[in-house]
Amino acid sequence: MKAERSERQETKGRTEFTYGSSTRSVALPEGANEDAIAATYEKGILTIAVPIAAAEASEPKHVTITSTE
């Protein structure tokens, strides 16, 4: 997971900007069905659904996160 944040605050003749980013990797449990992973981001909460299927060897997979914001 990689996330970036920027925020701008304006007060009486002064503007402040806050920037930040983070990256996170998580090992999936054995038997995770990588083709059926779903991720959503809503109201500041990231939810990732990982269905469990029969165990198989696989390559790393990138999951697209959809946002309702």
PDB file of N, CA, C and O in Angstrom:
ATOM      1  N   MET A   1       0.844  -1.159   0.000  1.00  0.00           N
ATOM      2  CA  MET A   1       0.000   0.000   0.000  1.00  0.00           C
ATOM      3  C   MET A   1       0.897   1.232   0.000  1.00  0.00           C
ATOM      4  O   MET A   1       1.899   1.278   0.714  1.00  0.00           O
ATOM      5  N   LYS A   2       0.541   2.209  -0.788  1.00  0.00           N
ATOM      6  CA  LYS A   2       1.251   3.475  -0.802  1.00  0.00           C
ATOM      7  C   LYS A   2       0.207   4.577  -0.733  1.00  0.00           C
ATOM      8  O   LYS A   2      -0.773   4.553  -1.479  1.00  0.00           O
ATOM      9  N   ALA A   3       0.405   5.527   0.140  1.00  0.00           N
ATOM     10  CA  ALA A   3      -0.556   6.616   0.307  1.00  0.00           C
ATOM     11  C   ALA A   3       0.183   7.941   0.355  1.00  0.00           C
ATOM     12  O   ALA A   3       1.313   8.021   0.837  1.00  0.00           O
ATOM     13  N   GLU A   4      -0.473   8.984  -0.153  1.00  0.00           N
ATOM     14  CA  GLU A   4       0.075  10.331  -0.084  1.00  0.00           C
ATOM     15  C   GLU A   4      -0.994  11.268   0.445  1.00  0.00           C
ATOM     16  O   GLU A   4      -2.185  11.081   0.197  1.00  0.00           O
ATOM     17  N   ARG A   5      -0.554  12.268   1.169  1.00  0.00           N
ATOM     18  CA  ARG A   5      -1.490  13.206   1.789  1.00  0.00           C
ATOM     19  C   ARG A   5      -0.964  14.622   1.621  1.00  0.00           C
ATOM     20  O   ARG A   5       0.234  14.874   1.749  1.00  0.00           O
ATOM     21  N   SER A   6      -1.864  15.530   1.338  1.00  0.00           N
ATOM     22  CA  SER A   6      -1.493  16.945   1.337  1.00  0.00           C
ATOM     23  C   SER A   6      -2.652  17.736   1.935  1.00  0.00           C
ATOM     24  O   SER A   6      -3.822  17.423   1.712  1.00  0.00           O
ATOM     25  N   GLU A   7      -2.309  18.734   2.673  1.00  0.00           N
ATOM     26  CA  GLU A   7      -3.310  19.549   3.349  1.00  0.00           C
ATOM     27  C   GLU A   7      -2.872  21.003   3.292  1.00  0.00           C
ATOM     28  O   GLU A   7      -1.686  21.306   3.422  1.00  0.00           O
ATOM     29  N   ARG A   8      -3.828  21.900   3.097  1.00  0.00           N
ATOM     30  CA  ARG A   8      -3.517  23.326   3.033  1.00  0.00           C
ATOM     31  C   ARG A   8      -4.405  24.061   4.034  1.00  0.00           C
ATOM     32  O   ARG A   8      -5.623  23.883   4.045  1.00  0.00           O
ATOM     33  N   GLN A   9      -3.782  24.887   4.874  1.00  0.00           N
ATOM     34  CA  GLN A   9      -4.524  25.682   5.847  1.00  0.00           C
ATOM     35  C   GLN A   9      -4.145  27.145   5.669  1.00  0.00           C
ATOM     36  O   GLN A   9      -2.966  27.497   5.614  1.00  0.00           O
ATOM     37  N   GLU A  10      -5.163  27.985   5.581  1.00  0.00           N
ATOM     38  CA  GLU A  10      -4.920  29.424   5.427  1.00  0.00           C
ATOM     39  C   GLU A  10      -5.473  30.167   6.639  1.00  0.00           C
ATOM     40  O   GLU A  10      -6.613  29.953   7.050  1.00  0.00           O
ATOM     41  N   THR A  11      -4.644  31.043   7.201  1.00  0.00           N
ATOM     42  CA  THR A  11      -5.069  31.910   8.295  1.00  0.00           C
ATOM     43  C   THR A  11      -4.458  33.288   8.052  1.00  0.00           C
ATOM     44  O   THR A  11      -3.388  33.379   7.450  1.00  0.00           O
ATOM     45  N   LYS A  12      -5.075  34.311   8.483  1.00  0.00           N
ATOM     46  CA  LYS A  12      -4.655  35.714   8.371  1.00  0.00           C
ATOM     47  C   LYS A  12      -3.274  35.937   7.738  1.00  0.00           C
ATOM     48  O   LYS A  12      -2.287  36.140   8.445  1.00  0.00           O
ATOM     49  N   GLY A  13      -3.216  35.898   6.416  1.00  0.00           N
ATOM     50  CA  GLY A  13      -1.971  36.200   5.716  1.00  0.00           C
ATOM     51  C   GLY A  13      -0.929  35.101   5.735  1.00  0.00           C
ATOM     52  O   GLY A  13       0.209  35.328   5.322  1.00  0.00           O
ATOM     53  N   ARG A  14      -1.284  33.929   6.200  1.00  0.00           N
ATOM     54  CA  ARG A  14      -0.315  32.834   6.284  1.00  0.00           C
ATOM     55  C   ARG A  14      -0.956  31.568   5.736  1.00  0.00           C
ATOM     56  O   ARG A  14      -2.119  31.277   6.018  1.00  0.00           O
ATOM     57  N   THR A  15      -0.189  30.818   4.951  1.00  0.00           N
ATOM     58  CA  THR A  15      -0.659  29.545   4.410  1.00  0.00           C
ATOM     59  C   THR A  15       0.319  28.456   4.813  1.00  0.00           C
ATOM     60  O   THR A  15       1.530  28.611   4.650  1.00  0.00           O
ATOM     61  N   GLU A  16      -0.203  27.354   5.339  1.00  0.00           N
ATOM     62  CA  GLU A  16       0.635  26.220   5.724  1.00  0.00           C
ATOM     63  C   GLU A  16       0.248  25.012   4.885  1.00  0.00           C
ATOM     64  O   GLU A  16      -0.929  24.763   4.624  1.00  0.00           O
ATOM     65  N   PHE A  17       1.258  24.276   4.473  1.00  0.00           N
ATOM     66  CA  PHE A  17       1.042  23.058   3.699  1.00  0.00           C
ATOM     67  C   PHE A  17       1.635  21.879   4.466  1.00  0.00           C
ATOM     68  O   PHE A  17       2.746  21.964   4.992  1.00  0.00           O
ATOM     69  N   THR A  18       0.894  20.794   4.524  1.00  0.00           N
ATOM     70  CA  THR A  18       1.379  19.573   5.153  1.00  0.00           C
ATOM     71  C   THR A  18       1.367  18.472   4.107  1.00  0.00           C
ATOM     72  O   THR A  18       0.343  18.232   3.468  1.00  0.00           O
ATOM     73  N   TYR A  19       2.492  17.805   3.930  1.00  0.00           N
ATOM     74  CA  TYR A  19       2.602  16.730   2.960  1.00  0.00           C
ATOM     75  C   TYR A  19       3.147  15.490   3.655  1.00  0.00           C
ATOM     76  O   TYR A  19       3.903  15.592   4.621  1.00  0.00           O
ATOM     77  N   GLY A  20       2.767  14.340   3.167  1.00  0.00           N
ATOM     78  CA  GLY A  20       3.309  13.109   3.731  1.00  0.00           C
ATOM     79  C   GLY A  20       2.954  11.923   2.860  1.00  0.00           C
ATOM     80  O   GLY A  20       1.980  11.966   2.108  1.00  0.00           O
ATOM     81  N   SER A  21       3.736  10.875   2.959  1.00  0.00           N
ATOM     82  CA  SER A  21       3.430   9.650   2.235  1.00  0.00           C
ATOM     83  C   SER A  21       3.857   8.465   3.086  1.00  0.00           C
ATOM     84  O   SER A  21       4.718   8.581   3.958  1.00  0.00           O
ATOM     85  N   SER A  22       3.241   7.329   2.816  1.00  0.00           N
ATOM     86  CA  SER A  22       3.608   6.117   3.533  1.00  0.00           C
ATOM     87  C   SER A  22       3.455   4.924   2.598  1.00  0.00           C
ATOM     88  O   SER A  22       2.675   4.955   1.646  1.00  0.00           O
ATOM     89  N   THR A  23       4.196   3.897   2.884  1.00  0.00           N
ATOM     90  CA  THR A  23       4.141   2.661   2.106  1.00  0.00           C
ATOM     91  C   THR A  23       4.055   1.504   3.078  1.00  0.00           C
ATOM     92  O   THR A  23       4.712   1.505   4.119  1.00  0.00           O
ATOM     93  N   ARG A  24       3.241   0.516   2.735  1.00  0.00           N
ATOM     94  CA  ARG A  24       3.077  -0.635   3.621  1.00  0.00           C
ATOM     95  C   ARG A  24       2.903  -1.894   2.790  1.00  0.00           C
ATOM     96  O   ARG A  24       2.151  -1.891   1.815  1.00  0.00           O
ATOM     97  N   SER A  25       3.576  -2.953   3.153  1.00  0.00           N
ATOM     98  CA  SER A  25       3.430  -4.257   2.511  1.00  0.00           C
ATOM     99  C   SER A  25       2.932  -5.243   3.541  1.00  0.00           C
ATOM    100  O   SER A  25       3.357  -5.214   4.696  1.00  0.00           O
ATOM    101  N   VAL A  26       2.037  -6.113   3.127  1.00  0.00           N
ATOM    102  CA  VAL A  26       1.469  -7.097   4.034  1.00  0.00           C
ATOM    103  C   VAL A  26       1.524  -8.460   3.355  1.00  0.00           C
ATOM    104  O   VAL A  26       1.106  -8.602   2.206  1.00  0.00           O
ATOM    105  N   ALA A  27       2.035  -9.455   4.059  1.00  0.00           N
ATOM    106  CA  ALA A  27       2.049 -10.813   3.524  1.00  0.00           C
ATOM    107  C   ALA A  27       0.638 -11.390   3.626  1.00  0.00           C
ATOM    108  O   ALA A  27       0.012 -11.333   4.684  1.00  0.00           O
ATOM    109  N   LEU A  28       0.148 -11.939   2.528  1.00  0.00           N
ATOM    110  CA  LEU A  28      -1.191 -12.526   2.532  1.00  0.00           C
ATOM    111  C   LEU A  28      -1.168 -13.900   3.183  1.00  0.00           C
ATOM    112  O   LEU A  28      -0.154 -14.597   3.130  1.00  0.00           O
ATOM    113  N   PRO A  29      -2.270 -14.290   3.791  1.00  0.00           N
ATOM    114  CA  PRO A  29      -2.318 -15.620   4.416  1.00  0.00           C
ATOM    115  C   PRO A  29      -2.292 -16.714   3.345  1.00  0.00           C
ATOM    116  O   PRO A  29      -2.688 -16.485   2.202  1.00  0.00           O
ATOM    117  N   GLU A  30      -1.835 -17.870   3.718  1.00  0.00           N
ATOM    118  CA  GLU A  30      -1.813 -19.001   2.798  1.00  0.00           C
ATOM    119  C   GLU A  30      -3.246 -19.303   2.368  1.00  0.00           C
ATOM    120  O   GLU A  30      -4.162 -19.329   3.190  1.00  0.00           O
ATOM    121  N   GLY A  31      -3.423 -19.529   1.081  1.00  0.00           N
ATOM    122  CA  GLY A  31      -4.752 -19.823   0.571  1.00  0.00           C
ATOM    123  C   GLY A  31      -5.531 -18.600   0.143  1.00  0.00           C
ATOM    124  O   GLY A  31      -6.694 -18.725  -0.240  1.00  0.00           O
ATOM    125  N   ALA A  32      -4.924 -17.405   0.194  1.00  0.00           N
ATOM    126  CA  ALA A  32      -5.627 -16.188  -0.221  1.00  0.00           C
ATOM    127  C   ALA A  32      -5.873 -16.225  -1.724  1.00  0.00           C
ATOM    128  O   ALA A  32      -4.971 -16.555  -2.494  1.00  0.00           O
ATOM    129  N   ASN A  33      -7.083 -15.889  -2.141  1.00  0.00           N
ATOM    130  CA  ASN A  33      -7.447 -15.847  -3.558  1.00  0.00           C
ATOM    131  C   ASN A  33      -7.094 -14.460  -4.088  1.00  0.00           C
ATOM    132  O   ASN A  33      -7.891 -13.529  -3.977  1.00  0.00           O
ATOM    133  N   GLU A  34      -5.893 -14.322  -4.667  1.00  0.00           N
ATOM    134  CA  GLU A  34      -5.381 -13.019  -5.102  1.00  0.00           C
ATOM    135  C   GLU A  34      -6.232 -12.388  -6.199  1.00  0.00           C
ATOM    136  O   GLU A  34      -6.288 -11.162  -6.295  1.00  0.00           O
ATOM    137  N   ASP A  35      -6.881 -13.175  -7.009  1.00  0.00           N
ATOM    138  CA  ASP A  35      -7.682 -12.634  -8.103  1.00  0.00           C
ATOM    139  C   ASP A  35      -9.002 -12.041  -7.615  1.00  0.00           C
ATOM    140  O   ASP A  35      -9.677 -11.343  -8.372  1.00  0.00           O
ATOM    141  N   ALA A  36      -9.377 -12.304  -6.378  1.00  0.00           N
ATOM    142  CA  ALA A  36     -10.657 -11.818  -5.858  1.00  0.00           C
ATOM    143  C   ALA A  36     -10.490 -10.780  -4.750  1.00  0.00           C
ATOM    144  O   ALA A  36     -11.454 -10.470  -4.049  1.00  0.00           O
ATOM    145  N   ILE A  37      -9.274 -10.233  -4.579  1.00  0.00           N
ATOM    146  CA  ILE A  37      -9.029  -9.223  -3.549  1.00  0.00           C
ATOM    147  C   ILE A  37      -9.713  -7.919  -3.951  1.00  0.00           C
ATOM    148  O   ILE A  37      -9.648  -7.512  -5.111  1.00  0.00           O
ATOM    149  N   ALA A  38     -10.364  -7.271  -3.000  1.00  0.00           N
ATOM    150  CA  ALA A  38     -11.016  -5.979  -3.243  1.00  0.00           C
ATOM    151  C   ALA A  38     -10.568  -4.998  -2.170  1.00  0.00           C
ATOM    152  O   ALA A  38     -10.430  -5.366  -1.003  1.00  0.00           O
ATOM    153  N   ALA A  39     -10.340  -3.741  -2.566  1.00  0.00           N
ATOM    154  CA  ALA A  39      -9.927  -2.707  -1.614  1.00  0.00           C
ATOM    155  C   ALA A  39     -10.721  -1.442  -1.866  1.00  0.00           C
ATOM    156  O   ALA A  39     -10.897  -1.031  -3.013  1.00  0.00           O
ATOM    157  N   THR A  40     -11.206  -0.816  -0.784  1.00  0.00           N
ATOM    158  CA  THR A  40     -11.922   0.448  -0.884  1.00  0.00           C
ATOM    159  C   THR A  40     -11.412   1.408   0.182  1.00  0.00           C
ATOM    160  O   THR A  40     -10.933   0.992   1.237  1.00  0.00           O
ATOM    161  N   TYR A  41     -11.522   2.695  -0.111  1.00  0.00           N
ATOM    162  CA  TYR A  41     -11.123   3.730   0.835  1.00  0.00           C
ATOM    163  C   TYR A  41     -12.299   4.687   0.969  1.00  0.00           C
ATOM    164  O   TYR A  41     -12.678   5.352   0.004  1.00  0.00           O
ATOM    165  N   GLU A  42     -12.874   4.757   2.158  1.00  0.00           N
ATOM    166  CA  GLU A  42     -14.059   5.582   2.369  1.00  0.00           C
ATOM    167  C   GLU A  42     -13.981   6.249   3.740  1.00  0.00           C
ATOM    168  O   GLU A  42     -13.773   5.581   4.753  1.00  0.00           O
ATOM    169  N   LYS A  43     -14.149   7.558   3.762  1.00  0.00           N
ATOM    170  CA  LYS A  43     -14.139   8.344   4.999  1.00  0.00           C
ATOM    171  C   LYS A  43     -12.887   8.085   5.843  1.00  0.00           C
ATOM    172  O   LYS A  43     -12.962   7.985   7.068  1.00  0.00           O
ATOM    173  N   GLY A  44     -11.737   7.979   5.170  1.00  0.00           N
ATOM    174  CA  GLY A  44     -10.472   7.795   5.870  1.00  0.00           C
ATOM    175  C   GLY A  44     -10.179   6.369   6.314  1.00  0.00           C
ATOM    176  O   GLY A  44      -9.201   6.134   7.024  1.00  0.00           O
ATOM    177  N   ILE A  45     -11.016   5.407   5.906  1.00  0.00           N
ATOM    178  CA  ILE A  45     -10.815   4.017   6.329  1.00  0.00           C
ATOM    179  C   ILE A  45     -10.538   3.155   5.102  1.00  0.00           C
ATOM    180  O   ILE A  45     -11.342   3.116   4.171  1.00  0.00           O
ATOM    181  N   LEU A  46      -9.408   2.471   5.102  1.00  0.00           N
ATOM    182  CA  LEU A  46      -9.046   1.535   4.041  1.00  0.00           C
ATOM    183  C   LEU A  46      -9.525   0.150   4.444  1.00  0.00           C
ATOM    184  O   LEU A  46      -9.160  -0.348   5.508  1.00  0.00           O
ATOM    185  N   THR A  47     -10.343  -0.476   3.597  1.00  0.00           N
ATOM    186  CA  THR A  47     -10.837  -1.819   3.859  1.00  0.00           C
ATOM    187  C   THR A  47     -10.356  -2.730   2.742  1.00  0.00           C
ATOM    188  O   THR A  47     -10.563  -2.440   1.563  1.00  0.00           O
ATOM    189  N   ILE A  48      -9.717  -3.824   3.108  1.00  0.00           N
ATOM    190  CA  ILE A  48      -9.223  -4.798   2.140  1.00  0.00           C
ATOM    191  C   ILE A  48      -9.860  -6.141   2.450  1.00  0.00           C
ATOM    192  O   ILE A  48      -9.739  -6.651   3.563  1.00  0.00           O
ATOM    193  N   ALA A  49     -10.546  -6.718   1.452  1.00  0.00           N
ATOM    194  CA  ALA A  49     -11.182  -8.029   1.603  1.00  0.00           C
ATOM    195  C   ALA A  49     -10.339  -9.058   0.862  1.00  0.00           C
ATOM    196  O   ALA A  49     -10.104  -8.930  -0.340  1.00  0.00           O
ATOM    197  N   VAL A  50      -9.885 -10.084   1.588  1.00  0.00           N
ATOM    198  CA  VAL A  50      -9.047 -11.122   1.008  1.00  0.00           C
ATOM    199  C   VAL A  50      -9.727 -12.473   1.212  1.00  0.00           C
ATOM    200  O   VAL A  50      -9.626 -13.055   2.292  1.00  0.00           O
ATOM    201  N   PRO A  51     -10.425 -12.983   0.182  1.00  0.00           N
ATOM    202  CA  PRO A  51     -11.061 -14.291   0.322  1.00  0.00           C
ATOM    203  C   PRO A  51     -10.008 -15.405   0.373  1.00  0.00           C
ATOM    204  O   PRO A  51      -8.966 -15.317  -0.276  1.00  0.00           O
ATOM    205  N   ILE A  52     -10.289 -16.430   1.138  1.00  0.00           N
ATOM    206  CA  ILE A  52      -9.376 -17.569   1.268  1.00  0.00           C
ATOM    207  C   ILE A  52      -9.835 -18.681   0.326  1.00  0.00           C
ATOM    208  O   ILE A  52     -11.006 -19.061   0.322  1.00  0.00           O
ATOM    209  N   ALA A  53      -8.899 -19.195  -0.469  1.00  0.00           N
ATOM    210  CA  ALA A  53      -9.167 -20.281  -1.412  1.00  0.00           C
ATOM    211  C   ALA A  53      -8.119 -21.379  -1.212  1.00  0.00           C
ATOM    212  O   ALA A  53      -7.340 -21.335  -0.260  1.00  0.00           O
ATOM    213  N   ALA A  54      -8.107 -22.333  -2.089  1.00  0.00           N
ATOM    214  CA  ALA A  54      -7.119 -23.412  -2.023  1.00  0.00           C
ATOM    215  C   ALA A  54      -5.714 -22.820  -2.149  1.00  0.00           C
ATOM    216  O   ALA A  54      -5.498 -21.883  -2.918  1.00  0.00           O
ATOM    217  N   ALA A  55      -4.767 -23.366  -1.396  1.00  0.00           N
ATOM    218  CA  ALA A  55      -3.392 -22.862  -1.396  1.00  0.00           C
ATOM    219  C   ALA A  55      -2.706 -23.160  -2.723  1.00  0.00           C
ATOM    220  O   ALA A  55      -2.725 -24.289  -3.212  1.00  0.00           O
ATOM    221  N   GLU A  56      -2.088 -22.101  -3.308  1.00  0.00           N
ATOM    222  CA  GLU A  56      -1.329 -22.229  -4.546  1.00  0.00           C
ATOM    223  C   GLU A  56      -0.131 -21.295  -4.466  1.00  0.00           C
ATOM    224  O   GLU A  56      -0.194 -20.258  -3.806  1.00  0.00           O
ATOM    225  N   ALA A  57       0.965 -21.655  -5.137  1.00  0.00           N
ATOM    226  CA  ALA A  57       2.121 -20.769  -5.219  1.00  0.00           C
ATOM    227  C   ALA A  57       1.787 -19.654  -6.202  1.00  0.00           C
ATOM    228  O   ALA A  57       1.175 -19.910  -7.239  1.00  0.00           O
ATOM    229  N   SER A  58       2.181 -18.418  -5.889  1.00  0.00           N
ATOM    230  CA  SER A  58       1.840 -17.313  -6.777  1.00  0.00           C
ATOM    231  C   SER A  58       2.898 -16.224  -6.726  1.00  0.00           C
ATOM    232  O   SER A  58       3.766 -16.214  -5.853  1.00  0.00           O
ATOM    233  N   GLU A  59       2.804 -15.300  -7.691  1.00  0.00           N
ATOM    234  CA  GLU A  59       3.681 -14.148  -7.782  1.00  0.00           C
ATOM    235  C   GLU A  59       3.042 -12.975  -7.036  1.00  0.00           C
ATOM    236  O   GLU A  59       1.832 -12.992  -6.811  1.00  0.00           O
ATOM    237  N   PRO A  60       3.818 -11.956  -6.645  1.00  0.00           N
ATOM    238  CA  PRO A  60       3.227 -10.779  -6.004  1.00  0.00           C
ATOM    239  C   PRO A  60       2.185 -10.143  -6.915  1.00  0.00           C
ATOM    240  O   PRO A  60       2.311 -10.199  -8.138  1.00  0.00           O
ATOM    241  N   LYS A  61       1.167  -9.544  -6.332  1.00  0.00           N
ATOM    242  CA  LYS A  61       0.077  -8.946  -7.100  1.00  0.00           C
ATOM    243  C   LYS A  61      -0.210  -7.546  -6.566  1.00  0.00           C
ATOM    244  O   LYS A  61      -0.183  -7.316  -5.357  1.00  0.00           O
ATOM    245  N   HIS A  62      -0.484  -6.611  -7.478  1.00  0.00           N
ATOM    246  CA  HIS A  62      -0.853  -5.247  -7.111  1.00  0.00           C
ATOM    247  C   HIS A  62      -2.374  -5.144  -7.111  1.00  0.00           C
ATOM    248  O   HIS A  62      -3.035  -5.640  -8.024  1.00  0.00           O
ATOM    249  N   VAL A  63      -2.929  -4.497  -6.082  1.00  0.00           N
ATOM    250  CA  VAL A  63      -4.372  -4.347  -5.952  1.00  0.00           C
ATOM    251  C   VAL A  63      -4.710  -2.869  -6.062  1.00  0.00           C
ATOM    252  O   VAL A  63      -4.117  -2.040  -5.372  1.00  0.00           O
ATOM    253  N   THR A  64      -5.672  -2.531  -6.937  1.00  0.00           N
ATOM    254  CA  THR A  64      -6.095  -1.147  -7.108  1.00  0.00           C
ATOM    255  C   THR A  64      -7.101  -0.799  -6.010  1.00  0.00           C
ATOM    256  O   THR A  64      -8.029  -1.562  -5.740  1.00  0.00           O
ATOM    257  N   ILE A  65      -6.906   0.359  -5.386  1.00  0.00           N
ATOM    258  CA  ILE A  65      -7.800   0.834  -4.333  1.00  0.00           C
ATOM    259  C   ILE A  65      -8.720   1.882  -4.931  1.00  0.00           C
ATOM    260  O   ILE A  65      -8.256   2.845  -5.541  1.00  0.00           O
ATOM    261  N   THR A  66     -10.016   1.698  -4.759  1.00  0.00           N
ATOM    262  CA  THR A  66     -10.979   2.680  -5.237  1.00  0.00           C
ATOM    263  C   THR A  66     -11.426   3.559  -4.090  1.00  0.00           C
ATOM    264  O   THR A  66     -11.612   3.084  -2.969  1.00  0.00           O
ATOM    265  N   SER A  67     -11.601   4.848  -4.371  1.00  0.00           N
ATOM    266  CA  SER A  67     -11.977   5.800  -3.335  1.00  0.00           C
ATOM    267  C   SER A  67     -13.343   6.393  -3.651  1.00  0.00           C
ATOM    268  O   SER A  67     -13.659   6.659  -4.811  1.00  0.00           O
ATOM    269  N   THR A  68     -14.142   6.598  -2.625  1.00  0.00           N
ATOM    270  CA  THR A  68     -15.445   7.231  -2.812  1.00  0.00           C
ATOM    271  C   THR A  68     -15.352   8.730  -2.591  1.00  0.00           C
ATOM    272  O   THR A  68     -16.359   9.430  -2.692  1.00  0.00           O
ATOM    273  N   GLU A  69     -14.175   9.231  -2.296  1.00  0.00           N
ATOM    274  CA  GLU A  69     -13.990  10.669  -2.041  1.00  0.00           C
ATOM    275  C   GLU A  69     -13.646  11.392  -3.310  1.00  0.00           C
ATOM    276  O   GLU A  69     -13.453  12.608  -3.295  1.00  0.00           O
TER     277      GLU A  69
END
